[in-house]
């Protein structure tokens, strides 16, 4: 035992503590490699929301980059919110970091997501539409193929796809493809029932009343977020709002105008009943 | 058949031969068939040009084609061997052919029609002597010139050639001397090829016909390797390629692909052809069907663009071994390769991007155009999109605004409640109106399109919609209708 450790240790260090010396050498080499290849570590870094309340639930303090993330609209009518959340994620986490296209794969075969994305709408949320490549597919198979192909190419910063059904095996394949490429794959799943999947996180996005400015105008969209599943993390539930100008998430003030809205809601129902 | 001749009347022909089958002339089908054969003949040379109708103004239509075999004959062991091979293959299709090789299209045409031998090769420079004995019809002249020449006693081409030119120029249309000069090679005669001649071309004849898609792809790979070397030598890259598959029964299948950026990447091009063949097979619902097999395969670069040699960029993803794909190179190249691959399987108009359009009508304010790879400088420019803060626009815009039932307190006020797709939404707050007028310059004179008042509304649970009221209440309409046009995030 002693012989081998001595052999491995550097002869000049006096062999005071050979294991420690080796560790020091190794960390120096790793640091040197990191310095030489600045991009490598960047790709693997998780993407933080910038909200401690959320980030503490996620492994390593952010969304894993080379992973599959499912975004599920909580109700059928919450689909625009789900899209909005993905756009906010892309803008907040990726678009600022580096240049590169973002790929959206949208099916033309189902009515579930038949409403097309609008370039001006994306622009209003702070995402430059010129960076988006829109892929329209005719079958579910094509969507999955296109997503895997885009990930394999290593070109896009992120891939977003809307898929209505997905089995466990396919989700494992996509998760592997995302992991290999180091790019996140956001899957929007407008489906009433969800199968088991290999996704790293599953978010359920519900509608919430938007934040208003002092003139009563809609200032920042809000979403009811539910982190339903999270590998190596904890599930949670938040109401977040997104500022399209600063590209930043923040937690919605919890009880600020809750009572007010409930009262006005009741009043309007009464009015509707009377009229 | 017994005594039948060209130019007989139908009644005579019927009297001579019993059970004669008569079909009306279908010139369109004839032309299509001729085009098909000419396309097949591109296996000999890239330039095949079917004859046009103005060569021979009678009713039978064009019945042959020119092949420009300059520089191609040696591949078949000489001109004699080439036309012998061509004649044999045509006879297998049931087409008895008369072939002639000459230095000019005019001479070749004349010899193929009026020389006694069905296959004839005229050595270059002998045009005048070879044509001298042929009738004046051999010059591809309009019928009225032919008949007046015959009336003047000119029976052969030789008789014309001996005479001074000036009187002919004065008496006849310019066509006569033009045809004479073209036949003798004094005047150029450009050929109109059946398909655009490729810039780079590589052809492979196979000993045994091949049937399987994998075999075709393997062969394409070899052809592309040959082409890639030639392209690299010329500092050029392919923007469009055509794969010609020559079937044993004479049909030709062509597969065209386009590329976003010029490329010399063999693996990428071959993969695109593979995807395209698979897509074609899927479209026909039969699987890959080569019928009797392919006997020759040609790969041509139909559009080439300069592509200077560049040092390959080593990106961090390559170093970490993250990206494993057939395509290497810089980011723009890989992006172009991705677009090509997606387009190869999904078809054109499926990979697109947003482009702002000059209009304030929401549905016309943007268009989707085919995705393209920007050059580096274009990407650094300011975005063509307006600044974010001006107006809020819905993330999802309905392709067609959908009519909705709206309850409002006053006819020209904001909505209080509306029903859309079977659900009633009670509005908690609304923002607007944003008035968007119709584009009067697009509507016909005298007509007006209603103005729209857009409201951003939010219901009590937090759904956000973009509604509009069509028509100004009291001015343009008495009964304004409401539409849902978009959904906010």
Interface residues (C-beta under 8 A of the other chain):
Chain A: X37 X38 X39 X40 X42 X43 X77 X79 X80 X81 X83 X84 X85 X87 X88 X99 X100 X101 X115 X116 X117 X118 X119 X120 X121 X122 X123 X124 X125 X126 X128 X129 X130 X132 X133 X134 X135 X136 X137 X138 X142 X145 X146 X149 X150 X152 X153 X154 X155 X156 X180 X181 X182 X206 X207 X208 X209 X210 X212 X216 X217 X218 X221 X222 X224 X244 X245 X261 X264 X265 X268 X269 X271 X272 X275
Chain B: X315 X316 X317 X319 X320 X322 X323 X324 X325 X327 X331 X334 X335 X337 X338 X339 X341 X342 X345 X346 X350 X351 X352 X353 X354 X355 X356 X362 X365 X366 X368 X371 X379 X383 X384 X385 X386 X388 X389 X391 X392 X393 X394 X395 X396 X397 X398 X399 X407 X416 X417 X423 X426 X427 X428 X429 X431 X456 X458 X460 X461 X462 X463 X464 X486 X487 X488 X489
